[in-house]
Amino acid sequence: MPGRPIPAGESDYTVRPATDADQPFLRQMLLLAAFPPGTVRPPLERVDQDERLARYLVGWGRVGDAGVVAEVAGRPIGAAWYRSFSLSTPGHGFVSEAVPELSIAVTPAWRRRGVGRALLRALIETARDGAAPALSLSVSRRNAAAMRLYGSVGFRRVGGDEEHPTMLLELS
Ligand SMILES: CC(C)(COP(=O)(O)OP(=O)(O)OC[C@H]1O[C@@H](n2cnc3c(N)ncnc32)[C@H](O)[C@@H]1OP(=O)(O)O)[C@@H](O)C(=O)NCCC(=O)NCCS
């Protein structure tokens, strides 16, 4: 998988490529991403029970999957990853089979310290290295942190509805 560890400057976290062994952590992060602040978060088992959620991770590590993990002293604190979906089983932010869809979350104690931005930048670099033409995502407009972060790196709305826009970042 492309990518390399990125020193995090003044902060004490680092960002490294995700591996198959990170799937349990990605599962936790998927729940945070699917149920952001202000929503009622179900138990972790919900990720496996809900096929529309599980499809973001099931068989993690297949061709086309890539991700990055932020960690402190070997302990993960956040992750961003992408995978491509088919037209028959699309993600919430599906644009095309050629465009992978991004997921991201940072553990609550580490938010607002630049970790999300560092993860997003690293994942964009990974996508460029992997020759992805673009990245897409779906976000709730009420998710102020995510809306601000995505807009600041160039994501723009290409679909979805007013409440849940689908956003795209072109990489070419
Ligand atoms: C979205 C998320 C990943 C951002 O991670 P983070 O580490 O807190 O973000 P950063 O510290 O790198 O900040 C990135 C930008 O978002 C802004 N931001 C962060 N939290 C914010 C908040 N609660 N309200 C408004 N803006 C916020 C920051 O100010 C920063 O923008 P700036 O550089 O222009 O000031 C994090 O809030 C999170 O994990 N949320 C829950 C999961 C989620 O919603 N995932 C996305 C689903 S689509």
The ligand as an ORCA input file, in Angstrom:
! r2SCAN-3c Opt
* xyz 0 1
  C     -14.301     15.645     11.620
  C     -13.091     15.253     12.462
  C     -12.418     14.032     11.836
  C     -12.086     16.426     12.472
  O     -10.937     15.979     13.170
  P     -10.088     16.982     14.086
  O      -8.830     16.302     14.432
  O     -10.940     17.446     15.220
  O      -9.872     18.190     13.067
  P      -8.681     19.248     13.042
  O      -8.249     19.552     14.432
  O      -7.639     18.778     12.085
  O      -9.428     20.518     12.470
  C      -9.782     20.568     11.100
  C     -10.649     21.788     10.865
  O     -11.948     21.552     11.403
  C     -12.286     22.595     12.314
  N     -13.029     22.018     13.401
  C     -12.668     20.955     14.157
  N     -13.634     20.711     15.053
  C     -14.600     21.634     14.849
  C     -15.859     21.888     15.445
  N     -16.310     21.135     16.460
  N     -16.597     22.910     14.965
  C     -16.159     23.662     13.942
  N     -14.970     23.476     13.318
  C     -14.214     22.472     13.781
  C     -10.968     23.134     12.794
  O     -11.134     24.456     13.260
  C     -10.117     23.041     11.572
  O     -10.360     24.105     10.702
  P      -9.350     25.337     10.624
  O      -7.992     24.732     10.401
  O      -9.855     26.099      9.452
  O      -9.443     26.029     11.925
  C     -13.488     14.962     13.944
  O     -14.231     16.054     14.431
  C     -14.279     13.680     14.138
  O     -13.715     12.600     14.283
  N     -15.619     13.788     14.152
  C     -16.467     12.595     14.357
  C     -16.427     11.679     13.150
  C     -16.933     12.400     11.915
  O     -17.787     13.264     11.977
  N     -16.371     11.988     10.751
  C     -16.758     12.552      9.483
  C     -18.038     11.940      9.015
  S     -18.487     12.556      7.390
*
